[in-house]
Amino acid sequence: MILNILLVDTASYNPGYSYWVNGNELFRRILKGEKNADMIIYRIVEDFKANRCNLKDIDYFSLANGPGSFTGLRVGSAISKGICLSTGAKLVQVNSLDILANSYPDTKEGIVIIALIPSNSKTNEYYCGRYHIRKGEMVLDSDYFVTEPGSIKRNENELLIYQNDEIVFFDTHYRLTMKMIEENKITNIAVSEPFYMKEFEPVKKIIK
């Protein structure tokens, strides 16, 4: 069975997307800068036309669902619902910390990974997830949490992995998406929401 899967990541500083057909990546695009997240739907339409693809052929829309940029998460959520409702594609939501942790190439037993994504605020806070490797798979140890990097206490076998603004892990995103499809972890678009982890606090302007 041929599966057409559109991966979209608007949670990262550099949003992007990747289209896979039957296990092969057909095309991808990275937009430089968070301000371009709202342009991503136009680029998707352009690339589908350029590659003679039809949006209605998408079987699964896989969204990197955060945590990450508040604006990007809202944009990604809106795009996912719009495409799924108009094409009948099924929605898969993949946690961005899971993608980051699973991008680590070493799968030796005993290694502990602490994945960190900046909160895009001026508080120096990071969204975090602590993982360990069990039987060759990355397993989340406990709930995701918010902290400052300096407050993390770690042992010699624990590695900190920070999100790199220049890298989007679409290969890992695809692998986790396929695993979720196999496990039938499909999201109901009627109740789907971005994974914020903390409330948005708008900047207040002081009027003199």
C-alpha positions in Angstrom: 0.0 0.0 0.0 1.4 3.4 -1.0 1.3 6.0 1.7 1.6 9.7 1.0 2.7 11.6 4.1 3.1 15.4 4.5 5.4 16.3 7.4 5.1 19.9 8.7 7.2 21.6 11.4 6.2 25.1 12.3 7.3 24.8 15.9 11.0 25.2 15.0 12.7 28.6 14.4 13.1 27.6 10.8 9.7 26.1 9.8 9.5 23.6 7.0 7.8 20.6 5.4 8.7 17.4 3.7 6.5 15.2 1.4 7.0 11.4 1.4 5.6 8.9 -1.1 5.9 5.2 -0.4 8.8 5.6 2.0 10.8 8.0 -0.2 11.1 11.8 0.3 9.9 13.5 -2.8 10.7 17.1 -1.8 11.3 19.3 1.2 11.6 23.0 1.9 13.0 25.0 4.9 11.9 28.6 5.4 14.5 30.7 7.1 13.2 32.6 10.1 10.2 32.1 12.4 8.4 35.1 10.7 7.9 32.9 7.6 5.7 30.3 9.4 2.6 32.0 8.1 3.9 31.7 4.5 4.3 27.9 4.7 0.9 27.0 3.2 1.6 29.0 0.1 5.0 27.3 -0.3 3.3 23.9 0.2 0.8 24.6 -2.6 3.6 25.9 -4.9 5.8 22.8 -4.4 2.9 20.4 -4.9 2.1 22.1 -8.2 5.8 22.1 -9.2 6.2 18.4 -8.5 2.8 17.5 -10.1 1.3 16.3 -6.9 -2.2 16.7 -5.6 -3.0 17.8 -2.1 -6.0 15.4 -2.2 -3.6 12.5 -2.4 -2.2 13.1 1.1 -3.1 10.1 3.3 -1.5 11.5 6.5 -0.6 14.9 7.7 2.1 14.7 10.4 2.6 17.8 12.5 5.5 18.5 14.8 3.1 19.6 17.5 5.5 21.4 19.9 6.6 22.6 22.3 8.1 25.6 20.4 7.2 28.9 18.9 3.7 30.0 20.1 3.0 31.7 16.7 4.4 28.7 14.8 2.3 26.2 16.8 -0.9 28.1 16.1 0.0 28.3 12.4 0.8 24.6 12.2 -2.5 23.7 13.9 -4.5 25.8 11.6 -2.8 24.4 8.5 -3.2 20.8 9.7 -6.9 21.2 10.3 -7.5 23.0 7.0 -5.7 20.4 4.9 -7.2 17.4 6.8 -10.7 18.7 6.5 -10.4 19.6 2.8 -8.6 16.4 1.7 -9.7 13.7 4.2 -6.1 13.1 5.3 -5.6 11.7 8.8 -3.8 13.8 11.4 -0.7 12.5 13.3 0.8 14.8 16.0 4.4 14.1 17.0 6.0 15.8 20.0 8.9 18.0 19.0 11.0 16.9 22.0 10.5 13.3 20.9 11.8 14.2 17.5 14.8 15.9 18.9 15.7 13.1 21.3 15.2 10.4 18.7 17.5 12.2 16.3 20.5 11.2 18.5 22.3 8.5 16.5 23.7 6.4 19.3 21.3 3.7 20.7 23.5 2.1 23.4 21.8 0.9 26.5 22.3 3.1 29.5 22.5 6.4 27.7 20.2 9.1 29.0 19.2 12.0 26.7 17.9 15.3 28.0 16.3 17.1 25.0 16.0 20.9 25.3 14.0 23.3 23.1 14.2 27.1 23.9 10.9 28.6 24.9 11.4 31.6 22.6 11.0 34.0 25.5 13.5 36.2 27.4 13.4 34.0 30.5 16.1 31.6 29.5 13.7 28.8 30.0 13.7 25.6 28.0 11.1 22.9 27.3 12.7 19.6 28.3 12.2 15.8 28.1 14.4 13.2 29.8 14.8 9.9 27.8 16.7 6.6 28.2 17.4 3.9 25.6 15.7 0.6 26.1 16.0 -2.3 23.7 17.2 0.1 21.0 14.3 2.6 21.4 14.2 6.0 23.0 11.8 6.0 25.9 10.5 9.1 27.8 11.3 8.7 31.5 8.7 11.1 32.9 6.5 14.1 32.0 7.9 16.9 29.9 9.0 19.9 32.0 10.2 23.5 31.8 13.5 24.6 33.4 16.7 26.6 33.0 19.7 24.6 31.6 21.8 25.6 34.6 19.4 24.0 37.0 19.6 20.5 35.4 21.6 18.0 37.4 23.0 15.2 35.3 25.3 12.2 35.6 28.2 11.3 33.4 26.0 9.1 31.2 23.5 11.8 30.6 23.7 14.0 27.5 22.1 17.4 26.8 20.8 17.8 23.2 19.7 21.4 22.3 17.6 22.2 19.3 19.7 23.6 16.5 18.1 26.4 14.5 19.7 25.2 11.3 18.5 21.6 11.4 15.0 20.1 10.9 15.0 16.3 11.5 12.5 15.2 8.9 14.0 11.7 8.7 13.3 11.2 12.4 9.9 12.9 12.1 9.0 10.4 9.4 10.2 7.4 11.3 8.2 8.4 14.4 5.2 9.1 12.2 5.3 5.6 10.7 5.5 4.1 14.2 2.4 6.1 15.3 0.5 5.1 12.2 1.3 1.4 12.8 0.1 1.9 16.4 -3.0 3.7 15.1 -2.2 6.8 17.2 -4.3 9.1 15.0 -5.5 12.5 16.3 -9.1 13.7 16.1 -8.8 17.0 14.3 -12.0 18.2 16.1 -10.1 18.3 19.4 -6.5 18.7 18.3 -4.5 21.4 20.0 -0.9 22.5 20.0 1.4 21.3 22.8 2.2 24.6 24.5 3.5 23.4 28.0 3.0 26.9 29.4 0.6 29.8 28.8 1.5 32.6 26.4 2.5 35.8 28.1 2.2 38.8 25.7 4.7 41.6 26.1 3.1 44.6 27.7 4.1 48.0 26.3 4.6 50.8 28.8 2.9 54.0 27.7 4.6 57.1 29.1 
